[in-house]
Amino acid sequence: MRIYFCCPGVKAEPWLAGLRAALPGATVEPWTAGAPQAEHAVVWAPPQQFLNEQAGIKGIFNIGAGVDALLKLRLPQGAVVARIDDGGMAVQMAEYVCHAVIRHFRELDRYERDGAQGDWTYRKPRSRADYPVGIMGLGVLGVRVARAVAQFDFPVHGWSRSPKAVDGVRCYAGASEFEAFLAASRFLVCLLPLTDQTQGIMNRASLSKLQPGGYVINVARGAHLVDEDLLALLDSGHVAGATLDVFRTEPLPAEHPLCRHPKVTVTPHISARTLREQSIAQIAGKILALERGEPIAGVVDRSRGY
């Protein structure tokens, strides 16, 4: 069994060593143009030439959870495309979102500014009941985040394309329930896959339906958010602030208005990073399962875009 590693910009050797150790019977090597046909490939942002040359490949394993960039390419029709289910990302995402929620709810950002100015101040405690958290996207990462946030006694709502059931979460589904979900939320967390239907989903119309003093947390893709609409709602006061980890252009230019806005916290796409060891174990297990003819988790539905 031949497996190619085709991840431009990613240091290959640790991945190759890990995959060879996990799959001792396989030939695992970096892809080069004109290389023989392989059975499987581990990829991140592969060139179209690779996919053209490997037309008979059986399995394509993306080393991240997001597959929007991969699905823009022409993929071999017969290949199974699979994403990482977790790869150590879910707990990181839960940490990041909980930190952002609590930082705003407890006004820790304002205490930090006061302290820097030498001010010893107190603010009236807020009620969690007044700060319901709405999570868009209830996949592996979204469910983990929802459960983590619920542990801090915030009301938690979830919205997804199709109906889901998550203990402790009021779930909404589909376009018909989207406005009700927004109206029930003060925090809005985006964990959606990026598709034609979700691009620009956080815009003036949708964000205006949040409860007054809403707070936006985007850890999915920058294209989910219409930057200008968020900035306008921040300036109007309807949205109280935002924590943003993903952007339409990365790195985010230093002169971008989001970098300079006092109500926006910016981080450089670090909310959840793929952990190599966990990902290698998961990918190796899926390759072996496919070779045995068994179903695997994380298979991408190309018609849905995730």
C-alpha positions in Angstrom: 0.0 0.0 0.0 1.4 3.4 -1.1 0.5 6.6 0.8 1.5 10.1 -0.2 2.0 13.1 2.1 1.0 16.2 0.1 0.9 19.2 2.4 2.8 22.2 1.0 4.1 24.4 3.7 3.8 21.7 6.4 7.0 20.2 7.8 6.8 16.7 6.3 9.3 14.6 8.3 7.4 14.3 11.6 4.3 13.3 9.8 6.1 10.8 7.6 7.8 9.2 10.6 4.5 9.0 12.5 2.6 7.5 9.6 5.3 4.9 8.9 5.3 3.9 12.6 1.5 3.6 12.6 1.3 1.8 9.2 4.5 -0.4 9.1 3.3 -2.4 6.1 2.8 0.7 3.9 5.1 2.8 1.8 4.7 6.4 3.0 6.5 9.1 1.2 6.2 12.7 0.0 4.4 13.2 -3.3 6.5 14.4 -6.2 5.2 15.2 -9.7 5.0 12.1 -11.9 5.1 9.7 -8.9 3.3 6.3 -9.3 -0.4 5.8 -8.3 -1.0 5.6 -4.6 -3.9 4.1 -2.7 -4.3 6.9 -0.1 -3.0 10.4 0.5 -2.7 12.7 3.5 -3.2 16.3 2.3 -3.5 20.0 3.2 -4.0 22.5 0.3 -2.6 20.1 -2.3 -2.0 21.4 -5.9 -4.5 20.4 -8.6 -1.7 18.6 -10.4 -1.5 16.1 -7.5 -5.2 15.3 -7.8 -5.0 15.1 -11.6 -2.2 12.6 -11.5 -3.7 10.5 -8.7 -7.0 9.9 -10.4 -7.3 6.3 -9.0 -6.7 7.2 -5.4 -9.1 5.6 -2.9 -8.8 7.8 0.2 -7.9 11.5 0.7 -7.4 12.5 4.3 -7.4 16.2 5.1 -5.3 17.0 8.2 -7.7 19.8 9.3 -11.4 19.9 10.1 -12.2 22.5 7.4 -12.4 21.2 3.9 -13.7 24.3 2.1 -10.4 24.9 0.3 -10.0 21.2 -0.7 -13.5 21.1 -2.2 -12.7 24.0 -4.5 -10.4 21.6 -6.4 -11.4 19.0 -8.9 -11.3 15.8 -6.9 -11.1 12.2 -8.2 -14.7 11.0 -8.4 -14.1 7.6 -6.8 -12.1 8.8 -3.8 -13.4 8.9 -0.3 -12.6 12.4 1.2 -12.3 12.4 5.0 -11.6 15.2 7.5 -10.2 15.0 11.0 -13.0 14.5 13.5 -11.1 16.0 16.3 -7.3 15.6 16.3 -7.1 17.2 19.7 -8.9 20.3 18.4 -12.2 20.0 20.3 -10.8 20.6 23.8 -8.7 23.6 22.5 -11.8 25.1 20.9 -13.8 24.6 24.1 -11.0 26.4 26.0 -10.9 29.3 23.6 -14.6 29.9 23.4 -15.1 29.5 27.2 -12.3 32.0 27.8 -13.8 34.5 25.4 -17.3 34.1 26.9 -16.1 34.4 30.5 -13.7 37.3 29.7 -16.6 39.4 28.4 -19.2 38.2 30.9 -17.0 38.9 33.9 -15.8 42.2 32.2 -12.2 41.1 32.7 -11.1 43.1 29.7 -12.4 46.3 31.4 -10.7 45.4 34.7 -7.5 44.9 32.8 -7.7 48.3 31.2 -8.6 49.9 34.6 -5.7 48.2 36.2 -3.3 49.5 33.6 -4.5 53.0 34.5 -4.1 52.4 38.2 -7.9 52.3 38.8 -9.3 50.0 41.5 -12.9 49.5 40.4 -15.8 47.2 40.9 -18.8 46.4 38.7 -22.2 45.0 39.5 -22.2 41.2 38.9 -24.1 40.0 35.9 -26.7 37.2 35.7 -25.9 34.3 33.4 -29.5 34.0 32.6 -29.2 37.3 30.7 -26.3 36.1 28.6 -27.5 33.0 26.6 -24.8 31.6 24.3 -25.8 30.6 20.8 -23.6 28.2 18.9 -23.9 27.9 15.1 -22.7 24.5 14.1 -23.2 21.3 16.1 -20.5 19.0 14.7 -17.8 17.4 16.8 -16.3 20.7 17.7 -19.6 22.5 18.2 -21.0 19.9 20.6 -17.8 19.9 22.7 -18.0 23.7 22.9 -21.7 23.7 23.8 -21.2 21.2 26.6 -18.2 23.1 28.0 -20.0 26.4 28.0 -23.0 24.8 29.7 -20.7 23.7 32.6 -20.5 27.4 33.6 -24.4 27.5 33.9 -25.0 29.7 30.9 -28.1 29.0 28.9 -26.9 27.3 25.7 -28.6 27.3 22.3 -27.4 25.5 19.2 -28.3 25.9 15.5 -27.5 23.5 12.7 -28.6 22.7 9.2 -30.4 19.5 10.2 -32.0 18.7 13.6 -29.7 17.6 16.4 -30.2 16.7 20.0 -27.5 17.7 22.6 -28.1 17.3 26.4 -28.5 20.6 28.1 -28.7 22.5 24.8 -31.8 24.0 23.2 -31.4 23.0 19.6 -32.7 24.9 16.5 -32.4 23.7 13.0 -32.8 24.9 9.4 -33.7 28.3 7.9 -37.1 28.3 9.5 -35.6 28.4 13.0 -32.6 30.6 12.4 -34.2 33.9 13.4 -35.6 32.4 16.6 -32.1 31.0 17.4 -30.6 34.5 16.9 -33.2 36.2 19.0 -32.6 33.8 21.9 -28.8 34.5 21.9 -26.7 37.2 23.3 -23.3 35.5 22.6 -23.0 34.2 19.1 -20.3 31.6 18.4 -19.6 30.5 14.8 -18.4 26.9 14.3 -20.0 26.3 10.9 -18.4 24.7 7.9 -17.8 27.3 5.1 -20.2 26.6 2.2 -22.0 28.7 -0.4 -24.9 28.8 2.0 -23.0 29.9 5.1 -20.6 32.4 3.5 -21.5 35.9 5.0 -24.0 34.4 7.3 -22.9 36.8 10.1 -24.1 40.1 8.4 -26.0 43.2 9.4 -29.4 41.4 9.1 -28.5 38.4 11.2 -26.4 40.2 13.8 -29.1 42.8 14.3 -31.4 40.0 15.5 -29.1 39.2 18.5 -30.2 40.4 21.8 -29.0 44.0 22.5 -25.4 44.0 23.7 -24.6 40.9 21.7 -21.1 39.5 21.5 -19.6 37.7 18.5 -17.0 34.9 18.6 -15.8 33.6 15.2 -13.6 30.5 15.3 -14.7 29.0 12.0 -13.7 30.9 8.8 -13.3 34.6 8.1 -15.7 34.5 5.2 -18.6 33.7 7.5 -18.4 37.3 8.7 -19.1 40.5 6.8 -16.5 42.7 8.5 -18.1 46.0 7.6 -21.5 45.0 9.1 -19.9 43.9 12.4 -18.0 47.2 12.6 -21.2 49.2 12.0 -23.1 47.3 14.7 -20.1 47.7 17.1 -20.2 51.4 16.6 -24.0 51.6 17.0 -23.7 49.7 20.3 -26.0 46.9 19.3 -23.0 44.5 19.4 -20.9 45.1 22.5 -17.8 43.4 21.3 -16.2 40.5 19.4 -13.4 37.9 19.7 -12.2 36.9 16.2 -9.7 34.2 15.4 -10.2 33.9 11.7 -10.3 36.4 8.8 -10.9 36.8 5.1 -7.2 37.7 4.7 -4.6 36.1 6.9 -2.4 37.4 8.3 -4.9 40.2 9.1 -3.3 43.5 7.8 -2.2 45.7 10.7 -4.1 48.6 9.1 -7.4 46.6 9.0 -10.2 48.3 11.1 -10.7 45.2 13.1 -7.1 45.4 14.4 -7.7 48.9 15.7 -11.2 48.6 17.1 -11.3 48.9 20.9 -14.2 46.4 21.2 -12.5 43.7 19.2 -10.0 41.0 20.4 -8.0 39.6 17.6 -6.0 36.3 17.7 -3.9 34.8 14.8 -6.0 31.7 13.9 -4.9 29.7 17.0 -8.2 28.7 18.6 -7.6 25.1 17.8 -4.5 23.6 16.1 -4.2 20.1 14.7 -2.2 17.9 17.1 0.0 15.7 15.0 0.1 12.6 17.1 -3.6 12.3 17.6 -4.3 13.1 13.9 -1.8 10.5 12.7 -3.4 7.8 14.9 -6.9 8.8 13.6 -5.8 8.8 9.9 -4.0 5.5 10.2 -7.0 3.9 11.8 -9.3 5.2 9.0 -6.9 4.0 6.3 -6.8 0.5 7.8 -10.6 0.5 8.1 -11.1 1.5 4.5 -8.7 -1.3 3.4 -10.9 -3.7 5.3 -14.0 -2.4 3.6 -15.3 -0.8 6.8 -17.1 2.5 7.1 -15.2 5.4 8.7 -16.2 8.7 10.4 -15.6 12.1 9.0 -16.4 11.3 5.4 -17.1 14.6 3.5 -20.5 14.9 1.7 -19.3 16.8 -1.4 -22.9 18.0 -2.2 -23.2 19.7 1.2 -19.6 20.9 1.3 -18.6 19.4 4.6 
